[in-house]
Amino acid sequence: MKEEKTKKRKLLYYLVLAISICLLTAATVLTVYFVSNDNSNQLDNNPPAEDITPPPTDEDDDKPTGGEAEKFCNPVEYVDVTVYNDVYNSGTTGFIYRHQGIDFAAEEGTKVAAIADGTVESISLSKKTGNLIIVDHGDGMKGYYRFVEPNSSLKVGAKLSKGEYFATVAAAYGSEAKDGTHLHFELKVNNKAVDPASYLDIEYEEK
């Protein structure tokens, strides 16, 4: 009789143990399930941030950037500047034509600087058409500086650094005598006229 009670106690013990193990296993499975499900919802509610970098514009492509932009500077400090390739009505000659350059308004004697490193290619002195200094800035680019007085020491073949003064703005005379004192500046690349605003820090006012 005593042995039978002992067997029943052992059976009850194993039964309780088995039930405890089952409950523990079930609790573990449910915990893992709910934790995983919660993380999944968090990921769905936090999508990766969108790229808001603005796309490049055509206007940005017109200007040199980085080290390229540092190669150039304006030839003079100016108050006003004419629009490149605009219809020009000369107050001196009365002619109307396309102005293949820009005019920097400047007082007589204003220093004129090289827009970039270069070599003086030619110096032409003319009271009729205006003194002209052509500077070869390399890579097929040449600057045409008109209505200027070259420094007395300036010679053809002289090496110029960006920003180096080599002339001054002359009094108004010649073909643009009635148009006020200014530096007439043209820029050509491979003998083709280009808009200086693509290289220099200038902006044209809207008409």
Helices and strands as residue ranges (DSSP letters): H 2-45, H 58-62, G 69-71, E 87-89, E 96-98, E 102-105, E 111-113, E 118-124, E 132-138, E 141-146, E 148-150, E 159-160, E 165-169, G 174-176, E 182-189, E 192-194, G 196-198
